[in-house]
Amino acid sequence: MSCSEYARLEPAKVAKIEQLEDELGVILLAHEKQTPVASL
């Protein structure tokens, strides 16, 4: 499946989806994960 724009989801719903992904071992939703920034 291909999408041309980002979905607009509440942070709580994204967190629930991430939890389910971890429990099931699958990717349910393609979403951007923030990359940690090292302090210089």
C-alpha positions in Angstrom: 0.0 0.0 0.0 1.2 3.5 -0.8 0.1 6.7 0.8 0.9 10.2 -0.5 0.7 12.0 2.8 1.1 11.4 6.5 -1.9 10.3 8.7 -3.0 12.6 11.5 -3.3 10.5 14.6 -3.4 11.5 18.3 -0.2 10.6 20.2 -2.1 8.2 22.5 -3.3 6.2 19.5 0.2 6.1 18.0 1.5 4.8 21.4 -1.2 2.1 21.5 -0.3 1.0 17.9 3.4 0.9 18.8 2.6 -1.3 21.9 0.6 -3.7 19.7 3.4 -3.8 17.2 5.8 -4.9 19.9 3.4 -7.5 21.3 2.6 -9.0 17.9 6.1 -8.6 16.4 4.7 -6.9 13.2 4.5 -3.4 11.7 0.9 -2.2 11.6 1.6 1.4 10.8 4.5 3.1 9.1 5.4 6.1 11.2 8.3 8.3 11.7 10.4 7.6 14.8 12.4 10.4 16.3 16.2 9.9 16.1 17.9 10.7 19.4 20.2 13.7 19.1 23.6 13.5 20.8 24.7 16.6 22.8 28.0 17.9 21.6 
